[in-house]
Amino acid sequence: MSQPNVVFIIADQHRWDFMGYESNGITHTPNLNRIGQAGAIFRSAYCPSPLCSPSRAAIASGRYGMNSGCFTNLHELPPGSPSFVQQF
């Protein structure tokens, strides 16, 4: 089986209506609209941490900051930590 094509878009302070296909017509993102219309959209995603590094580490590892060792912006995932990126 071939690996799927995955585009993972992440941005700081990314609101639900940032993409044109979800907005009220103010935002124009034609290329992202095509991706959104043909792909999967997560409409119920929640942030695991109010801090940047622990939140991104949780996305990558699937673990809360206290479980991954990355619980402040001064920490990073320890070497060898599992990550969804390894699956690609």
SEPA-933378 format. One record per atom (N, C-alpha, C): x, y, z; atom name; residue number from 1; residue in three letters. Coordinates in steps of 0.1 Angstrom, whole numbers, plus 5000, padded with zeros to 4 digits. Layout:
N
{{X; Y; Z}; 'CA'; NUM; 'ALA'}
...
//
This chain:
88
{{5008; 4988; 5000}; 'N'; 1; 'MET'}
{{5000; 5000; 5000}; 'CA'; 1; 'MET'}
{{5009; 5012; 5000}; 'C'; 1; 'MET'}
{{5006; 5022; 4992}; 'N'; 2; 'SER'}
{{5014; 5034; 4991}; 'CA'; 2; 'SER'}
{{5010; 5043; 5003}; 'C'; 2; 'SER'}
{{5020; 5052; 5006}; 'N'; 3; 'GLN'}
{{5018; 5061; 5017}; 'CA'; 3; 'GLN'}
{{5009; 5072; 5013}; 'C'; 3; 'GLN'}
{{5000; 5077; 5022}; 'N'; 4; 'PRO'}
{{4991; 5088; 5018}; 'CA'; 4; 'PRO'}
{{4998; 5101; 5017}; 'C'; 4; 'PRO'}
{{4993; 5110; 5009}; 'N'; 5; 'ASN'}
{{4998; 5124; 5009}; 'CA'; 5; 'ASN'}
{{4992; 5131; 5021}; 'C'; 5; 'ASN'}
{{5000; 5138; 5029}; 'N'; 6; 'VAL'}
{{4996; 5145; 5040}; 'CA'; 6; 'VAL'}
{{5001; 5159; 5040}; 'C'; 6; 'VAL'}
{{4993; 5169; 5042}; 'N'; 7; 'VAL'}
{{4997; 5182; 5044}; 'CA'; 7; 'VAL'}
{{4992; 5186; 5058}; 'C'; 7; 'VAL'}
{{5002; 5190; 5066}; 'N'; 8; 'PHE'}
{{4998; 5193; 5080}; 'CA'; 8; 'PHE'}
{{5001; 5208; 5081}; 'C'; 8; 'PHE'}
{{4991; 5216; 5083}; 'N'; 9; 'ILE'}
{{4992; 5231; 5084}; 'CA'; 9; 'ILE'}
{{4990; 5234; 5099}; 'C'; 9; 'ILE'}
{{5000; 5241; 5104}; 'N'; 10; 'ILE'}
{{5000; 5246; 5118}; 'CA'; 10; 'ILE'}
{{5005; 5260; 5118}; 'C'; 10; 'ILE'}
{{4998; 5268; 5126}; 'N'; 11; 'ALA'}
{{5001; 5282; 5127}; 'CA'; 11; 'ALA'}
{{4998; 5287; 5141}; 'C'; 11; 'ALA'}
{{5005; 5297; 5146}; 'N'; 12; 'ASP'}
{{5002; 5303; 5159}; 'CA'; 12; 'ASP'}
{{4989; 5311; 5158}; 'C'; 12; 'ASP'}
{{4981; 5310; 5167}; 'N'; 13; 'GLN'}
{{4968; 5317; 5168}; 'CA'; 13; 'GLN'}
{{4960; 5315; 5155}; 'C'; 13; 'GLN'}
{{4959; 5302; 5151}; 'N'; 14; 'HIS'}
{{4951; 5298; 5140}; 'CA'; 14; 'HIS'}
{{4937; 5296; 5143}; 'C'; 14; 'HIS'}
{{4928; 5306; 5140}; 'N'; 15; 'ARG'}
{{4914; 5305; 5143}; 'CA'; 15; 'ARG'}
{{4907; 5295; 5134}; 'C'; 15; 'ARG'}
{{4895; 5291; 5138}; 'N'; 16; 'TRP'}
{{4887; 5281; 5130}; 'CA'; 16; 'TRP'}
{{4883; 5287; 5116}; 'C'; 16; 'TRP'}
{{4882; 5300; 5115}; 'N'; 17; 'ASP'}
{{4877; 5306; 5103}; 'CA'; 17; 'ASP'}
{{4889; 5312; 5095}; 'C'; 17; 'ASP'}
{{4901; 5308; 5097}; 'N'; 18; 'PHE'}
{{4913; 5313; 5090}; 'CA'; 18; 'PHE'}
{{4913; 5308; 5076}; 'C'; 18; 'PHE'}
{{4908; 5296; 5073}; 'N'; 19; 'MET'}
{{4908; 5291; 5059}; 'CA'; 19; 'MET'}
{{4896; 5296; 5052}; 'C'; 19; 'MET'}
{{4898; 5299; 5039}; 'N'; 20; 'GLY'}
{{4887; 5305; 5031}; 'CA'; 20; 'GLY'}
{{4875; 5296; 5030}; 'C'; 20; 'GLY'}
{{4877; 5283; 5030}; 'N'; 21; 'TYR'}
{{4865; 5274; 5029}; 'CA'; 21; 'TYR'}
{{4857; 5273; 5042}; 'C'; 21; 'TYR'}
{{4862; 5279; 5053}; 'N'; 22; 'GLU'}
{{4855; 5279; 5065}; 'CA'; 22; 'GLU'}
{{4851; 5293; 5069}; 'C'; 22; 'GLU'}
{{4855; 5303; 5062}; 'N'; 23; 'SER'}
{{4853; 5317; 5066}; 'CA'; 23; 'SER'}
{{4840; 5323; 5061}; 'C'; 23; 'SER'}
{{4838; 5335; 5064}; 'N'; 24; 'ASN'}
{{4826; 5343; 5060}; 'CA'; 24; 'ASN'}
{{4829; 5350; 5047}; 'C'; 24; 'ASN'}
{{4839; 5347; 5040}; 'N'; 25; 'GLY'}
{{4842; 5353; 5027}; 'CA'; 25; 'GLY'}
{{4853; 5364; 5028}; 'C'; 25; 'GLY'}
{{4858; 5366; 5039}; 'N'; 26; 'ILE'}
{{4868; 5377; 5041}; 'CA'; 26; 'ILE'}
{{4882; 5371; 5037}; 'C'; 26; 'ILE'}
{{4885; 5359; 5041}; 'N'; 27; 'THR'}
{{4897; 5353; 5038}; 'CA'; 27; 'THR'}
{{4897; 5345; 5024}; 'C'; 27; 'THR'}
{{4906; 5348; 5016}; 'N'; 28; 'HIS'}
{{4907; 5341; 5002}; 'CA'; 28; 'HIS'}
{{4919; 5333; 5001}; 'C'; 28; 'HIS'}
{{4917; 5320; 5002}; 'N'; 29; 'THR'}
{{4928; 5310; 5001}; 'CA'; 29; 'THR'}
{{4924; 5299; 4991}; 'C'; 29; 'THR'}
{{4924; 5302; 4978}; 'N'; 30; 'PRO'}
{{4919; 5293; 4968}; 'CA'; 30; 'PRO'}
{{4927; 5279; 4968}; 'C'; 30; 'PRO'}
{{4940; 5279; 4969}; 'N'; 31; 'ASN'}
{{4947; 5266; 4969}; 'CA'; 31; 'ASN'}
{{4944; 5258; 4982}; 'C'; 31; 'ASN'}
{{4943; 5265; 4993}; 'N'; 32; 'LEU'}
{{4940; 5258; 5005}; 'CA'; 32; 'LEU'}
{{4925; 5253; 5005}; 'C'; 32; 'LEU'}
{{4917; 5261; 4998}; 'N'; 33; 'ASN'}
{{4902; 5257; 4997}; 'CA'; 33; 'ASN'}
{{4901; 5244; 4989}; 'C'; 33; 'ASN'}
{{4909; 5242; 4979}; 'N'; 34; 'ARG'}
{{4909; 5229; 4971}; 'CA'; 34; 'ARG'}
{{4913; 5218; 4980}; 'C'; 34; 'ARG'}
{{4924; 5220; 4988}; 'N'; 35; 'ILE'}
{{4928; 5210; 4997}; 'CA'; 35; 'ILE'}
{{4917; 5206; 5007}; 'C'; 35; 'ILE'}
{{4911; 5217; 5013}; 'N'; 36; 'GLY'}
{{4901; 5215; 5023}; 'CA'; 36; 'GLY'}
{{4888; 5208; 5018}; 'C'; 36; 'GLY'}
{{4885; 5211; 5005}; 'N'; 37; 'GLN'}
{{4873; 5205; 4999}; 'CA'; 37; 'GLN'}
{{4875; 5190; 4996}; 'C'; 37; 'GLN'}
{{4888; 5186; 4993}; 'N'; 38; 'ALA'}
{{4891; 5173; 4989}; 'CA'; 38; 'ALA'}
{{4896; 5164; 5000}; 'C'; 38; 'ALA'}
{{4900; 5170; 5011}; 'N'; 39; 'GLY'}
{{4906; 5163; 5022}; 'CA'; 39; 'GLY'}
{{4898; 5162; 5034}; 'C'; 39; 'GLY'}
{{4905; 5159; 5045}; 'N'; 40; 'ALA'}
{{4899; 5158; 5058}; 'CA'; 40; 'ALA'}
{{4900; 5171; 5066}; 'C'; 40; 'ALA'}
{{4890; 5175; 5073}; 'N'; 41; 'ILE'}
{{4890; 5187; 5081}; 'CA'; 41; 'ILE'}
{{4887; 5184; 5095}; 'C'; 41; 'ILE'}
{{4895; 5188; 5104}; 'N'; 42; 'PHE'}
{{4892; 5186; 5119}; 'CA'; 42; 'PHE'}
{{4884; 5198; 5124}; 'C'; 42; 'PHE'}
{{4872; 5196; 5127}; 'N'; 43; 'ARG'}
{{4864; 5208; 5132}; 'CA'; 43; 'ARG'}
{{4863; 5208; 5147}; 'C'; 43; 'ARG'}
{{4868; 5198; 5154}; 'N'; 44; 'SER'}
{{4867; 5197; 5168}; 'CA'; 44; 'SER'}
{{4881; 5194; 5174}; 'C'; 44; 'SER'}
{{4890; 5202; 5172}; 'N'; 45; 'ALA'}
{{4904; 5200; 5177}; 'CA'; 45; 'ALA'}
{{4906; 5209; 5189}; 'C'; 45; 'ALA'}
{{4913; 5205; 5199}; 'N'; 46; 'TYR'}
{{4915; 5213; 5211}; 'CA'; 46; 'TYR'}
{{4930; 5213; 5214}; 'C'; 46; 'TYR'}
{{4934; 5224; 5219}; 'N'; 47; 'CYS'}
{{4948; 5226; 5223}; 'CA'; 47; 'CYS'}
{{4952; 5220; 5236}; 'C'; 47; 'CYS'}
{{4962; 5211; 5237}; 'N'; 48; 'PRO'}
{{4965; 5205; 5249}; 'CA'; 48; 'PRO'}
{{4973; 5213; 5259}; 'C'; 48; 'PRO'}
{{4978; 5225; 5255}; 'N'; 49; 'SER'}
{{4985; 5233; 5264}; 'CA'; 49; 'SER'}
{{4984; 5248; 5259}; 'C'; 49; 'SER'}
{{4984; 5257; 5268}; 'N'; 50; 'PRO'}
{{4984; 5271; 5264}; 'CA'; 50; 'PRO'}
{{4998; 5276; 5259}; 'C'; 50; 'PRO'}
{{5008; 5268; 5261}; 'N'; 51; 'LEU'}
{{5022; 5272; 5257}; 'CA'; 51; 'LEU'}
{{5025; 5265; 5244}; 'C'; 51; 'LEU'}
{{5034; 5272; 5236}; 'N'; 52; 'CYS'}
{{5037; 5268; 5223}; 'CA'; 52; 'CYS'}
{{5045; 5254; 5222}; 'C'; 52; 'CYS'}
{{5056; 5253; 5229}; 'N'; 53; 'SER'}
{{5064; 5241; 5228}; 'CA'; 53; 'SER'}
{{5057; 5228; 5233}; 'C'; 53; 'SER'}
{{5050; 5229; 5245}; 'N'; 54; 'PRO'}
{{5043; 5217; 5249}; 'CA'; 54; 'PRO'}
{{5031; 5213; 5240}; 'C'; 54; 'PRO'}
{{5025; 5223; 5235}; 'N'; 55; 'SER'}
{{5014; 5221; 5226}; 'CA'; 55; 'SER'}
{{5018; 5214; 5213}; 'C'; 55; 'SER'}
{{5029; 5219; 5207}; 'N'; 56; 'ARG'}
{{5034; 5213; 5195}; 'CA'; 56; 'ARG'}
{{5040; 5199; 5198}; 'C'; 56; 'ARG'}
{{5047; 5197; 5209}; 'N'; 57; 'ALA'}
{{5052; 5184; 5213}; 'CA'; 57; 'ALA'}
{{5041; 5174; 5214}; 'C'; 57; 'ALA'}
{{5029; 5179; 5220}; 'N'; 58; 'ALA'}
{{5018; 5170; 5222}; 'CA'; 58; 'ALA'}
{{5012; 5166; 5208}; 'C'; 58; 'ALA'}
{{5012; 5175; 5199}; 'N'; 59; 'ILE'}
{{5007; 5172; 5185}; 'CA'; 59; 'ILE'}
{{5016; 5161; 5179}; 'C'; 59; 'ILE'}
{{5029; 5163; 5180}; 'N'; 60; 'ALA'}
{{5039; 5154; 5174}; 'CA'; 60; 'ALA'}
{{5039; 5140; 5181}; 'C'; 60; 'ALA'}
{{5038; 5140; 5195}; 'N'; 61; 'SER'}
{{5040; 5127; 5202}; 'CA'; 61; 'SER'}
{{5027; 5121; 5206}; 'C'; 61; 'SER'}
{{5016; 5128; 5207}; 'N'; 62; 'GLY'}
{{5003; 5122; 5212}; 'CA'; 62; 'GLY'}
{{5003; 5121; 5227}; 'C'; 62; 'GLY'}
{{5012; 5128; 5233}; 'N'; 63; 'ARG'}
{{5013; 5128; 5248}; 'CA'; 63; 'ARG'}
{{5012; 5142; 5254}; 'C'; 63; 'ARG'}
{{5005; 5143; 5265}; 'N'; 64; 'TYR'}
{{5005; 5155; 5273}; 'CA'; 64; 'TYR'}
{{5019; 5159; 5277}; 'C'; 64; 'TYR'}
{{5021; 5172; 5279}; 'N'; 65; 'GLY'}
{{5034; 5177; 5283}; 'CA'; 65; 'GLY'}
{{5040; 5170; 5295}; 'C'; 65; 'GLY'}
{{5032; 5168; 5305}; 'N'; 66; 'MET'}
{{5037; 5162; 5317}; 'CA'; 66; 'MET'}
{{5041; 5148; 5315}; 'C'; 66; 'MET'}
{{5036; 5141; 5305}; 'N'; 67; 'ASN'}
{{5039; 5127; 5301}; 'CA'; 67; 'ASN'}
{{5051; 5126; 5292}; 'C'; 67; 'ASN'}
{{5053; 5137; 5284}; 'N'; 68; 'SER'}
{{5064; 5136; 5274}; 'CA'; 68; 'SER'}
{{5077; 5143; 5279}; 'C'; 68; 'SER'}
{{5076; 5150; 5289}; 'N'; 69; 'GLY'}
{{5088; 5157; 5294}; 'CA'; 69; 'GLY'}
{{5089; 5171; 5289}; 'C'; 69; 'GLY'}
{{5080; 5175; 5280}; 'N'; 70; 'CYS'}
{{5080; 5189; 5274}; 'CA'; 70; 'CYS'}
{{5068; 5196; 5280}; 'C'; 70; 'CYS'}
{{5070; 5203; 5291}; 'N'; 71; 'PHE'}
{{5059; 5210; 5298}; 'CA'; 71; 'PHE'}
{{5060; 5225; 5299}; 'C'; 71; 'PHE'}
{{5071; 5231; 5295}; 'N'; 72; 'THR'}
{{5073; 5245; 5294}; 'CA'; 72; 'THR'}
{{5080; 5248; 5280}; 'C'; 72; 'THR'}
{{5080; 5261; 5277}; 'N'; 73; 'ASN'}
{{5087; 5265; 5265}; 'CA'; 73; 'ASN'}
{{5102; 5263; 5265}; 'C'; 73; 'ASN'}
{{5107; 5260; 5277}; 'N'; 74; 'LEU'}
{{5122; 5258; 5278}; 'CA'; 74; 'LEU'}
{{5125; 5243; 5276}; 'C'; 74; 'LEU'}
{{5115; 5234; 5274}; 'N'; 75; 'HIS'}
{{5118; 5220; 5272}; 'CA'; 75; 'HIS'}
{{5115; 5216; 5258}; 'C'; 75; 'HIS'}
{{5120; 5205; 5254}; 'N'; 76; 'GLU'}
{{5117; 5199; 5241}; 'CA'; 76; 'GLU'}
{{5115; 5184; 5242}; 'C'; 76; 'GLU'}
{{5110; 5178; 5232}; 'N'; 77; 'LEU'}
{{5108; 5163; 5233}; 'CA'; 77; 'LEU'}
{{5122; 5156; 5235}; 'C'; 77; 'LEU'}
{{5123; 5147; 5244}; 'N'; 78; 'PRO'}
{{5136; 5140; 5246}; 'CA'; 78; 'PRO'}
{{5139; 5132; 5233}; 'C'; 78; 'PRO'}
{{5152; 5131; 5230}; 'N'; 79; 'PRO'}
{{5156; 5122; 5218}; 'CA'; 79; 'PRO'}
{{5150; 5108; 5219}; 'C'; 79; 'PRO'}
{{5145; 5103; 5208}; 'N'; 80; 'GLY'}
{{5140; 5090; 5208}; 'CA'; 80; 'GLY'}
{{5125; 5089; 5212}; 'C'; 80; 'GLY'}
{{5119; 5101; 5215}; 'N'; 81; 'SER'}
{{5104; 5101; 5218}; 'CA'; 81; 'SER'}
{{5096; 5097; 5205}; 'C'; 81; 'SER'}
{{5085; 5090; 5207}; 'N'; 82; 'PRO'}
{{5077; 5086; 5195}; 'CA'; 82; 'PRO'}
{{5071; 5099; 5189}; 'C'; 82; 'PRO'}
{{5069; 5098; 5176}; 'N'; 83; 'SER'}
{{5064; 5110; 5169}; 'CA'; 83; 'SER'}
{{5056; 5105; 5157}; 'C'; 83; 'SER'}
{{5045; 5111; 5153}; 'N'; 84; 'PHE'}
{{5038; 5107; 5141}; 'CA'; 84; 'PHE'}
{{5046; 5109; 5129}; 'C'; 84; 'PHE'}
{{5056; 5118; 5129}; 'N'; 85; 'VAL'}
{{5065; 5120; 5118}; 'CA'; 85; 'VAL'}
{{5073; 5108; 5114}; 'C'; 85; 'VAL'}
{{5076; 5099; 5124}; 'N'; 86; 'GLN'}
{{5083; 5087; 5121}; 'CA'; 86; 'GLN'}
{{5075; 5077; 5112}; 'C'; 86; 'GLN'}
{{5062; 5079; 5112}; 'N'; 87; 'GLN'}
{{5053; 5070; 5104}; 'CA'; 87; 'GLN'}
{{5054; 5073; 5089}; 'C'; 87; 'GLN'}
{{5060; 5085; 5086}; 'N'; 88; 'PHE'}
{{5060; 5089; 5072}; 'CA'; 88; 'PHE'}
{{5075; 5087; 5067}; 'C'; 88; 'PHE'}
//
